Amino acid sequence: MSTLAALRQFDFVETYPFLSSSRKQQIITDWQQFYLNGFKRRYLTPELYQHLILRCDFSTHSNLEAFWLTYFNAEIDHLYRFISQFGRRDRLSAESGTTAWLTSTYADINQAMCDAFTPYYAAFGQLLQDLTVQHQDFVDRWTSFAREAGVAPMEPSPTYLVSENTRNMLSYAVQLIMRYHQPLPGLQQLMFHPTESQASFFYDVAFER
């Protein structure tokens, strides 16, 4: 199922002299494609990156690659802080802890980014929470096993690390929302205990068949 069907349209005015309405339209399209596809690297465009850095209070990163690696390919709490800026009710900046980014000259495009992402925030947040819990359970079980076996414990990452599989699961969550329109508990059931046909659907999404 194409994510194009989920793209929302917004009306913008020109912010003189830096950001035309057409550029805002391109940014909001790039933004939606980015999260609808699980924050995969190829969907983070230079235009979107520049907007996030210059106008959304993500100013502590030196280049696009470093920014993407920090929030979308590292510890899971980094990704959670990122999505919370656009989905949580208080809209606090992930880096400064303020809402100044929503009261600037570019408030219209930034608010539109929040409005577009909010319907997906709960499902994304729940998925990240479930992955965190599962990872901790894995660490606890193997630590206990090593102790009982009298061998040196393994040293997994103390926190869950976001991977391509994580991004595939986020993309899958989007497809489930588009297809089933179920409340979150239903989505959780589909994500972690899918039927055979639903598992096949996940495989198609994950590998973009």
Secondary structure in CASP SS format (residue, H / E / C, confidence):
PFRMAT SS
TARGET T0000
AUTHOR 0000-0000-0000
METHOD secondary structure of the structure
MODEL  1
M C 1.00
S C 1.00
T H 1.00
L H 1.00
A H 1.00
A H 1.00
L C 1.00
R C 1.00
Q C 1.00
F C 1.00
D C 1.00
F C 1.00
V C 1.00
E C 1.00
T E 1.00
Y C 1.00
P C 1.00
F C 1.00
L E 1.00
S C 1.00
S H 1.00
S H 1.00
R H 1.00
K H 1.00
Q H 1.00
Q H 1.00
I H 1.00
I H 1.00
T H 1.00
D H 1.00
W H 1.00
Q H 1.00
Q H 1.00
F H 1.00
Y H 1.00
L H 1.00
N C 1.00
G C 1.00
F C 1.00
K C 1.00
R H 1.00
R H 1.00
Y H 1.00
L C 1.00
T C 1.00
P H 1.00
E H 1.00
L H 1.00
Y H 1.00
Q H 1.00
H H 1.00
L H 1.00
I H 1.00
L H 1.00
R H 1.00
C C 1.00
D C 1.00
F C 1.00
S C 1.00
T C 1.00
H C 1.00
S C 1.00
N C 1.00
L H 1.00
E H 1.00
A H 1.00
F H 1.00
W H 1.00
L H 1.00
T H 1.00
Y H 1.00
F H 1.00
N C 1.00
A C 1.00
E E 1.00
I H 1.00
D H 1.00
H H 1.00
L H 1.00
Y H 1.00
R H 1.00
F H 1.00
I H 1.00
S H 1.00
Q H 1.00
F H 1.00
G H 1.00
R C 1.00
R C 1.00
D C 1.00
R C 1.00
L C 1.00
S C 1.00
A C 1.00
E C 1.00
S C 1.00
G C 1.00
T C 1.00
T C 1.00
A H 1.00
W H 1.00
L H 1.00
T C 1.00
S C 1.00
T C 1.00
Y C 1.00
A H 1.00
D H 1.00
I H 1.00
N H 1.00
Q H 1.00
A H 1.00
M H 1.00
C H 1.00
D H 1.00
A H 1.00
F H 1.00
T H 1.00
P H 1.00
Y H 1.00
Y H 1.00
A H 1.00
A H 1.00
F H 1.00
G H 1.00
Q H 1.00
L H 1.00
L H 1.00
Q H 1.00
D H 1.00
L H 1.00
T H 1.00
V H 1.00
Q H 1.00
H H 1.00
Q H 1.00
D H 1.00
F H 1.00
V H 1.00
D H 1.00
R H 1.00
W H 1.00
T H 1.00
S H 1.00
F H 1.00
A H 1.00
R H 1.00
E H 1.00
A H 1.00
G C 1.00
V C 1.00
A C 1.00
P C 1.00
M C 1.00
E C 1.00
P C 1.00
S C 1.00
P C 1.00
T C 1.00
Y C 1.00
L E 1.00
V C 1.00
S C 1.00
E H 1.00
N H 1.00
T H 1.00
R H 1.00
N H 1.00
M H 1.00
L H 1.00
S H 1.00
Y H 1.00
A H 1.00
V H 1.00
Q H 1.00
L H 1.00
I H 1.00
M H 1.00
R H 1.00
Y H 1.00
H C 1.00
Q C 1.00
P C 1.00
L H 1.00
P H 1.00
G H 1.00
L H 1.00
Q H 1.00
Q H 1.00
L H 1.00
M H 1.00
F H 1.00
H C 1.00
P C 1.00
T C 1.00
E H 1.00
S H 1.00
Q H 1.00
A H 1.00
S H 1.00
F H 1.00
F H 1.00
Y H 1.00
D H 1.00
V H 1.00
A H 1.00
F C 1.00
E C 1.00
R C 1.00
END
